[in-house]
Amino acid sequence: MFTLLSGLYNLYVAPPVFRILMIGFERSGKTALLECMKAKVAFDQTHLTDSRSMGRARRTTASLRLLD
């Protein structure tokens, strides 16, 4: 029963989640694009690791997750 209610909530009420994976060669500007997007959109969380960077922005209408 919970699964049915959860599925209906996600289908009709919850904002959509957009996940974007940026793939490309080294030094092709993936991180630069992500940093430009971070400057224009107020990201909730940003993480930098050794080899990749991540960002997540939430709004009432949608959620955006980026992985470089």
N, C-alpha and C positions, 0 to 999 in steps of 0.2 A: 504494500500500500504506500509506504514511504517513497519507493522508487517511482511510482506513478505520479505522486504529487511533486516530487523533485523534478521529474521530467517535464511535467506541465509548467512548472515555475520557470525552468530554464528555457522552455520553448516560447512562452508568452510574456514573461515579466522581466527576466534577467536581461541585462544589456549584452549584446554580442561581444565576443572576445576575438580580436584579430591578432594572430601570431605571424610575425614576419621573420624569416630566416634569411640573412644576407650572406650569399656565397660569392666568392670571387678570388682572384689571385691576390698575392701579397702586394701591399702598397697600391691597391687599386681604388682606395677612397671609401671603403666600407665604414671604418671608424669615423672618418671625417663627416660622412653623411649622418651617422648616428649622433655625433656631437652637434651638428647643425639642427637636427630634429629636437634634441634635448634643449637647445636654446630657444626654440620656438614654442615647444609644448612643455608645460610644467609636468615633469615626470615625477611619479611618487617615489620610485626606487630606481637607483642606478647602481650597478655592480661592475667593478673592473677586476678581472682576474689576469693571470699571466698571459693567456693567449686569446681572450675574448672579452667583449663588453656586452652588457645587457641593460635594457631599460624597460620600465613599465609605467604606463600612464592610465589612469582611470578617470572616466567621466560618467555622468548619469546616463548618457546615451550609448557609450561603448567603452571597451577596454582595449588597450593596444600594448602588445609585448614585442620587443625587438631583441634579436640575438645576432651578434656580429661574430 
